[in-house]
Amino acid sequence: MKKLLSLLLALLCCLAPCAALADVSFDGSVVSGGAASVRAPFGGVVSTVSVQAGDRVEAGDVVAEIETTKVYAPADGVVTGLFIQPGDNAETVAARYGAALYIAPENKYSISADIEKAYNDSSNKYVNIGETVYIACTSDSDHTAVGVIVAAEGTTYTVETTSGELMMEETVNIYRDSERASSSRIGRGTVSRTAEVAVSATGSVVALHVSDGDTVERGQLLFETVSGDLDGLYATGNTIVSTVSGVVASVNATAGATLNKGDTVLSVYPDDSLEIEIDVEEYDLGSIAVGDEVRIRFNWDEDGVHDAYGSVRSISYLPKSAVGGAETTADAVYNAYVSFSPDESTRLGMTVIVTAPEDDAAE
């Protein structure tokens, strides 16, 4: 009986190390399986970049802004032909309609005149661009107006009215004197409508500041454009937003740099790309397999409050020395990767201990 007890005790002593080997742990760290590119949806000069490498971004966060090309009203008047909408390519619209929009000037009458019927005085034979003139119809002087000479060449010149009412195609006399004295007559002309002012631009419209029928003043902002076509004719303004949530790996744009549509603005390690890389020495290969469920403990979290669980995604068939191309005489070490769901406290580079559950190891 004593011999039997001694044998059993010896057997238990031999088995104890095997039980200890059931709980196998591996050192590892948080890595990313790859970076995603955030690309410019349109081109232009970068005005600001609001992130840097290492920052965290959420999908939809603004990461950069592009300077827009601003288009201003060239004249006072009313918007009478608005053919663009945010998202449209202004050049494509202009090719179809002649312009992005039209402005009907406040000076709605234009007079083509000459000095042939000017009062016979040498001073009346020369007109100056920009001078104010006074107009009256030749029939009964019931129609009067005030205008400005906007062009002159040889004996002919053009007047645009600034106030008053005339009739289309009627003949009018033009005077320097507000009393319209005959001695101040500088010519005669025919009334026509002033042509609408065509407003064109290059690039795609990201912001529109007027509507059809609006009264605008010279120098007023009409719309803004960026270079290139917008996907789906959808304008998001002049901002570039992140398309993924994760950690910024690198920033490829700087303020003042020119971007083309499709250029990479920054690279992001997406949340769903984070995984655990562990080193598996060759004598531990039998203790872990693809598909095994494992526990992950972060070294900074001694109490295990943020413990996570994952599964072994892959185990390399090449040792790290072979992958790196270096020769070594030490025991072979293999890379293995564990998939898991990170929480808000997880950061790239964190060190962890990965433990295979006892049941799996024992099996």
Disulfide bonds with the S-S distance in Angstrom:
none
